[in-house]
Structures are given as structure tokens and as C-alpha cells.
Amino acid sequence: MAQSIAAHYEARTKRDGFQCDAAQAEVAACLDDLASRLVDWRLPQRGLFGILRRRSGGEAPRGIYVHGQVGRGKTMLMDMFFEHVAFRPKRRIHFHEFMSEVHERIAAARKSVPGDPIPTVARDIAQESRLLCFDELHVTDIADAMILGRLFEGMFEEGIVVVATSNAMPDELYKDGLNRNLFVPFIRLIEERMTVVELESAEDYRLQKLAGRPLYFTPADKAARREMDKIFKDLTGVENAPPTELEVKGRRVPVPQAAHGVARFAFEELCARPLGAADYLAIARQFHTVIIDGIPALSPAKRNEARRFVNLIDTLYDQRVGVIVSAETDVDGIYIEGDGAFFFERTRSRLIEMRSEDYLAKRKDRAQALNTGEGAEAAEATTA
């Protein structure tokens, strides 16, 4: 590694016009230490009969689990580490996407491997990558929760080093989840095999990036799409986030893109489908910011879509969720006639207020609540 992570971090802050953050610098130093140990470590090899043996480098270095609130720079620092660490083979992937792949691997292995397929899956993963960097390690799916302990135990035994970011400390993962007692060994494994570091920065740097920026784009053309893409990346640290689902009263509500408390939908995905108040409340309690692409001018023929849109904005407003939209017309022209047009005046007023500095400050409080677990608990209470 020609230049340290700390040096790259300092250069990045100067380039972006921010002051160096002591908490971020501390995490950068931890990542530098791991980078040095990885360079010195020799990879494990398989000897005769497939038995794992170590070279003179000894056991694999401990990985790092970085947790902290949204927007503190966890992903930025991990990406710097991944880009500059002089170690191969390595892979950086969103945790949700990784687990989706794991389930596919398990299904394939069951067709050819007798017994437990997870050791085979762990071995196959190790053949592809010895350093895995996971963004946004977050567990809500019981199918994931029930296999993570065995999976990570197998990966660690195969000599895989893991670096992960998360909004939750290990003990808060899968909190109040079904059969959580079976998940606890995974938490203990993280604590045993990884160094747990809290990024305690007081500033939410992503929220700063919204200050003074337009949050309502019209018309909903390619230029608006580019601006929305840029805001999404600034808020989440990624260009394209994986989909997820929310369970609401036994149903699955798809979320096309979700990362770091931010969800992105097309208007049709929220308002042309038969979604109701419980669905919108689940979304509002799970995400502190919702991005909506392509709101059309609503005619009387689209009164159902208009009604759902009114309910959606009311719910997001009441829950102090940030809203960023692109629309065919300005807010005055979205719904000017048809059933409920009179009541749309409230929606119009709220869409305007949601762009204000005062409302954005409330959104910041909401983001912090989600990260302390209050939002997640509320969502579970709603969606149970």
C-alpha cells in the first residue's frame, strides 16, 4: 500500500472542503493497521487430501466491524480501505446482495452435497475472495439469521477476513427477531473474530449535503433523473442499492432500492399498486428519507393514485420523513381537478414545507432516532 488510508482520508477531506473528523481518523488508523497485517499475512493453503494448512504467516488477522449512525462516514472509509489495501483476492459487496447469493449457493449445493451444504458454500466463497468487505450489515430476515453463525464460522475457518459496516452494534443486530436465541452465537462470533469499532462522529455528513439543494425537480426528465441519482449517491454512498422487502400484516411490500435509511421508488410503485396506510407507515418507520421518481400530473381518471399519494405524503409528513421528488409539473399542477382535489391543498402545502430547513432539521432527528433503534422497533410493532 503506497499511501496509508489515513493519508487518503486527509486528502479526501481537503478535496471536499470538510475538516478532518477525529472519530473518522481513528477508524482510518484501525483500517491502516489491518491493511499492514494483511500484507504481512500469508494466505492459508490446502495440502494433500484437502486439509487446510497455514504458511508461516499464522492465523488470519482479525477483521473489523465498524458501527455508527447514518452519514458518519463508515462506507467512505471502508471503500478507501478496499480500494487501497494491497491484498488479493478481495471483494466489496452490499450485505443484502451477498446473502441473496448465499441462499442461491446453498440451494445449488443441496443438489450435489449430502448433509449440511454451508461448509461447502463457505469453502467456495473462500476460493473466490480472502478479504470480504460488507456494506450495511443488517439482519431482518429469519432465513438469514438462522444460517449466519454457521456461515461465518465456516468462512473464518477457511481464512476469510471480514470488514463490515453497520448502523447497529453487534448486540443490537436482529433485535427482537423470531428465535433470536439461535442468532446470538453469530453475535458472539463477531465479537470473538473481529475488532468492533464505533464511529462516534457527531456530524451527519450526508445531511449536510442536502443543505441549500433543491429537493423538488420538474419536469421529470433526464436532467432531473441525473440530479436525483446524484442525491441518492450522496445520501447512501452507492449509485445503485439492492432491493429489499417489508413485511406488513403477512404481505411483502417491495422496496426497489434501499440503503442507509434511504428508499427509492417510482411513483407507480407507491401509488399505482393497492397499497394502504399500513404499508406507507411501515415505509415511513423504516426509512428516514424517501425518493420518488416521476410524479405525473394526476387527472380525474387517476383518482385512486391521487388518493394514495395524499395518504403517502400525509404519512411521511407525520413521521418526519425526508422527501425528494421529481414531477411532471410544479406542485400546483399535480392534481387540480377530480375527486378530492380540494383536500389535495393540504398535500400541496406539505410538499412545500418538506423542502424547508425547519423540516430538514426534523428529518435529522428522525434519522438519529432510527439509528438508536427507536424507528426499527416502531416499524416492527407496526408490521407485526
C-alpha positions in Angstrom: 0.0 0.0 0.0 1.8 3.1 -1.2 -0.2 5.5 0.9 -2.0 5.0 4.1 -5.8 5.0 4.5 -5.3 8.0 6.9 -3.4 9.9 4.2 -6.1 9.2 1.6 -8.8 10.3 4.2 -7.0 13.6 4.9 -6.7 14.3 1.1 -10.4 13.5 0.6 -11.5 15.9 3.4 -9.4 18.7 1.9 -10.7 18.0 -1.6 -14.4 18.0 -0.4 -13.9 21.1 1.9 -14.5 19.3 5.2 -12.4 19.4 8.3 -10.8 16.1 9.4 -13.0 14.4 11.9 -11.2 12.8 14.9 -13.6 9.8 15.1 -13.2 9.1 11.4 -9.4 9.5 11.7 -9.4 6.9 14.5 -11.2 4.4 12.3 -8.9 5.1 9.4 -6.0 4.2 11.7 -7.6 0.9 12.6 -8.1 0.1 8.9 -4.4 1.0 8.3 -3.4 -1.5 11.0 -5.4 -4.2 9.4 -4.0 -3.3 5.9 -0.5 -3.8 7.2 -1.3 -7.1 8.9 -2.9 -8.4 5.7 0.2 -7.5 3.7 2.3 -9.4 6.2 0.0 -12.4 6.4 0.4 -15.3 4.1 -2.7 -17.0 2.8 -3.7 -20.4 4.0 -3.3 -23.3 1.5 -4.8 -26.7 1.1 -2.4 -29.5 1.3 -2.8 -33.2 0.4 -6.3 -34.6 0.9 -7.8 -31.0 1.0 -6.6 -30.4 4.6 -6.2 -26.7 5.4 -2.7 -25.8 6.5 -1.1 -22.4 7.2 2.0 -21.0 5.9 4.4 -19.1 8.2 2.1 -16.1 8.4 0.0 -17.8 11.1 -3.7 -17.2 11.8 -5.7 -14.8 9.7 -5.8 -11.2 11.1 -8.9 -10.1 13.0 -11.4 -8.3 10.8 -13.1 -5.0 11.7 -16.8 -4.3 12.4 -17.5 -0.6 12.2 -20.8 0.6 13.5 -22.3 4.1 14.0 -25.2 6.3 13.0 -26.2 7.1 9.4 -23.9 9.5 7.5 -20.9 9.3 9.7 -18.5 8.1 7.0 -18.4 4.3 7.6 -18.9 3.4 3.9 -16.5 6.1 2.7 -13.7 4.8 5.0 -14.3 1.1 4.1 -14.3 2.0 0.4 -11.0 3.8 0.8 -9.6 0.7 2.6 -10.9 -1.7 -0.1 -9.5 0.5 -2.9 -6.0 0.9 -1.5 -5.3 -2.3 0.5 -2.5 -4.3 -1.2 -4.2 -7.6 -0.8 -5.8 -10.1 -3.2 -8.3 -11.7 -3.8 -10.8 -9.3 -2.3 -14.4 -8.3 -2.8 -16.7 -5.5 -1.7 -20.4 -6.1 -1.7 -23.6 -4.9 0.0 -24.5 -7.4 2.7 -28.1 -7.9 1.4 -26.8 -8.8 -2.0 -24.2 -11.2 -0.5 -26.9 -13.1 1.5 -29.0 -13.4 -1.6 -26.1 -15.0 -3.3 -25.5 -17.3 -0.3 -29.1 -18.6 -0.5 -28.6 -19.4 -4.2 -25.3 -21.2 -3.4 -27.0 -23.2 -0.7 -29.8 -24.3 -3.0 -27.3 -25.4 -5.6 -25.1 -27.2 -3.1 -28.0 -29.2 -1.7 -28.4 -30.9 -5.1 -24.9 -32.3 -5.1 -23.6 -32.3 -1.5 -25.0 -34.7 1.2 -25.6 -33.2 4.6 -25.1 -29.6 5.6 -24.2 -27.5 2.5 -22.9 -24.5 4.4 -19.3 -25.7 4.8 -19.2 -26.2 1.0 -20.6 -22.8 0.4 -18.0 -21.2 2.8 -15.2 -23.1 1.0 -16.4 -21.9 -2.4 -16.6 -18.3 -1.2 -13.0 -18.6 0.2 -11.7 -19.8 -3.2 -13.0 -16.6 -4.7 -12.2 -14.0 -2.0 -10.0 -13.9 1.1 -11.0 -10.4 2.1 -14.7 -9.6 2.1 -15.9 -6.0 2.7 -19.6 -5.8 3.6 -21.5 -2.6 3.5 -24.5 -2.2 5.7 -24.6 -5.5 7.7 -28.2 -5.5 8.8 -30.3 -8.6 9.6 -34.1 -8.7 9.4 -34.8 -11.9 7.6 -35.2 -15.0 9.7 -33.8 -17.1 6.9 -30.6 -15.1 7.0 -30.5 -15.1 10.8 -30.7 -18.8 11.1 -27.6 -19.5 9.0 -25.3 -16.6 9.7 -23.5 -18.2 12.7 -22.6 -21.4 10.8 -21.8 -19.5 7.6 -19.4 -17.0 9.2 -17.8 -19.8 11.3 -17.1 -21.7 8.1 -15.8 -18.5 6.4 -13.4 -17.8 9.3 -12.2 -21.4 9.4 -11.4 -21.0 5.7 -9.2 -18.0 6.5 -11.5 -15.2 5.2 -11.0 -11.8 6.7 -14.2 -9.7 7.0 -14.6 -5.9 7.2 -18.2 -4.7 7.8 -20.1 -1.5 8.3 -23.4 -1.4 10.2 -25.7 1.1 11.8 -26.1 -1.2 14.8 -23.7 -2.5 17.4 -23.4 -6.3 17.3 -25.8 -6.8 20.3 -28.5 -4.8 18.5 -28.5 -7.0 15.4 -31.7 -8.8 14.7 -33.1 -7.3 17.9 -36.4 -8.8 19.0 -36.3 -11.1 15.9 -38.0 -14.5 15.9 -35.9 -17.2 17.5 -33.2 -14.7 18.3 -31.6 -17.0 20.8 -30.4 -19.1 17.8 -28.8 -15.9 16.3 -26.8 -15.0 19.4 -23.9 -17.3 18.6 -23.3 -15.1 15.4 -23.0 -12.0 17.6 -20.5 -13.8 19.9 -18.6 -14.9 16.8 -18.3 -11.3 15.6 -17.0 -10.2 19.0 -14.5 -13.1 19.0 -13.2 -12.9 15.5 -13.5 -9.2 14.7 -12.5 -5.9 16.3 -15.6 -3.9 17.0 -15.2 -0.1 16.5 -17.8 2.6 17.0 -17.6 5.6 14.7 -18.8 8.3 17.1 -18.7 11.3 14.9 -21.2 14.0 16.0 -21.9 15.1 12.4 -24.2 13.6 9.8 -22.2 14.5 6.7 -24.9 13.2 4.3 -27.5 15.5 5.8 -25.1 18.4 5.3 -25.2 17.6 1.6 -28.9 18.4 1.4 -28.5 21.9 2.8 -29.4 24.5 0.2 -30.1 21.9 -2.5 -33.3 21.6 -4.5 -35.5 18.7 -3.4 -38.3 19.1 -5.9 -37.4 18.6 -9.6 -39.6 19.5 -12.6 -40.0 18.4 -15.3 -39.3 14.7 -14.5 -36.8 14.4 -17.4 -33.3 13.0 -17.9 -31.8 16.1 -16.2 -34.0 15.6 -13.1 -33.0 11.9 -13.1 -29.4 12.7 -13.1 -29.9 15.1 -10.1 -31.9 12.5 -8.2 -29.2 9.9 -8.9 -26.6 12.3 -7.5 -28.6 12.9 -4.4 -29.2 9.2 -3.9 -25.5 8.5 -4.1 -24.6 11.4 -1.8 -27.0 10.1 0.8 -26.2 6.4 0.6 -22.6 6.3 -0.8 -23.7 4.0 -3.6 -25.1 4.5 -7.1 -27.4 1.5 -7.2 -28.7 -0.1 -4.0 -30.2 -3.6 -3.9 -33.9 -4.1 -3.4 -35.5 -5.2 -0.1 -38.9 -6.1 1.2 -41.0 -5.0 4.2 -43.4 -7.5 5.8 -46.8 -5.8 6.5 -49.5 -7.9 8.0 -48.3 -11.1 6.3 -47.7 -9.4 2.9 -44.5 -8.4 1.3 -44.1 -4.7 0.2 -41.2 -4.4 -2.3 -38.7 -1.6 -2.0 -36.8 -1.3 -5.3 -33.7 0.4 -3.8 -32.8 0.8 -0.1 -29.5 1.7 1.6 -28.6 3.5 4.8 -32.1 4.5 5.8 -32.9 5.8 2.3 -35.5 4.2 0.0 -36.2 5.0 -3.7 -39.4 4.3 -5.6 -41.0 5.2 -8.9 -44.4 6.9 -8.3 -46.2 3.9 -9.8 -44.5 1.6 -7.3 -46.1 3.5 -4.5 -49.4 4.8 -5.8 -50.5 2.6 -8.7 -50.3 -0.5 -6.6 -53.0 -1.4 -4.0 -51.0 -0.1 -1.0 -52.7 1.4 2.1 -52.0 3.3 5.3 -50.2 0.3 7.0 -47.9 -0.1 4.0 -47.0 3.6 4.0 -46.5 3.7 7.7 -44.1 0.7 7.5 -42.1 2.5 4.9 -42.1 5.7 6.9 -40.9 3.9 10.1 -38.1 2.0 8.3 -36.6 4.9 6.3 -35.7 8.5 7.2 -35.7 9.6 3.5 -37.9 8.5 0.6 -37.0 9.5 -3.0 -39.9 9.4 -5.5 -39.3 9.5 -9.3 -41.8 10.6 -11.9 -44.9 12.0 -10.2 -47.3 12.7 -13.1 -50.0 15.3 -13.4 -53.0 13.5 -12.0 -56.3 13.6 -13.8 -59.7 12.6 -12.5 -59.1 9.2 -14.2 -56.3 8.6 -11.7 -58.3 9.5 -8.6 -57.1 6.2 -6.9 -53.5 7.1 -7.5 -54.2 10.6 -6.2 -55.9 9.3 -3.1 -52.9 7.0 -2.3 -50.5 9.9 -3.0 -52.3 12.1 -0.5 -52.2 9.3 2.1 -48.5 8.7 1.4 -47.5 12.3 1.8 -49.6 12.6 5.0 -47.9 9.6 6.5 -44.3 10.7 5.5 -45.0 14.2 6.8 -46.4 12.9 10.2 -43.4 10.6 10.6 -40.9 13.4 9.7 -39.5 11.5 6.7 -37.5 13.5 4.2 -39.0 13.5 0.7 -37.2 14.2 -2.6 -39.2 14.1 -5.8 -39.2 14.6 -9.5 -42.6 15.6 -11.0 -44.1 16.3 -14.4 -45.3 19.6 -13.2 -44.8 22.0 -10.3 -46.6 21.3 -7.1 -49.6 23.5 -8.0 -50.3 21.4 -11.1 -50.1 17.9 -9.8 -53.8 17.5 -9.0 -56.1 20.4 -9.9 -59.4 18.7 -10.5 -61.2 15.4 -9.7 -62.4 13.7 -6.5 -60.5 15.0 -3.5 -58.8 17.9 -5.4 -59.9 20.2 -2.5 -58.2 18.0 0.0 -55.0 18.0 -2.1 -54.4 21.5 -0.9 -53.1 20.1 2.3 -50.7 17.8 0.3 -49.5 20.7 -1.8 -48.8 22.7 1.4 -46.9 19.8 2.9 -44.8 19.2 -0.2 -43.7 22.8 0.0 -43.0 22.6 3.7 -41.0 19.4 3.3 -38.3 21.4 1.4 -37.8 23.9 4.2 -34.7 24.0 6.5 -37.0 23.5 9.6 -38.4 20.3 8.1 -35.0 19.0 7.2 -33.9 19.6 10.8 -36.9 17.4 11.9 -35.7 14.8 9.4 -32.3 14.8 11.1 -33.9 14.0 14.4 -35.8 11.2 12.6 -32.6 9.8 11.2 -30.9 9.7 14.6 -34.0 8.0 16.1 -33.8 5.2 13.5 -30.1 4.7 14.4 -30.8 4.4 18.1 -33.3 1.7 17.4 -36.5 3.6 18.0 -37.5 3.6 14.4 -36.8 0.0 13.9 -38.8 -1.0 17.0 -41.7 1.1 15.8 -41.6 -0.5 12.4 -41.7 -4.0 13.9 -44.6 -3.0 16.1 -46.5 -1.8 13.0 -45.6 -4.6 10.7 -46.1 -7.5 13.1 
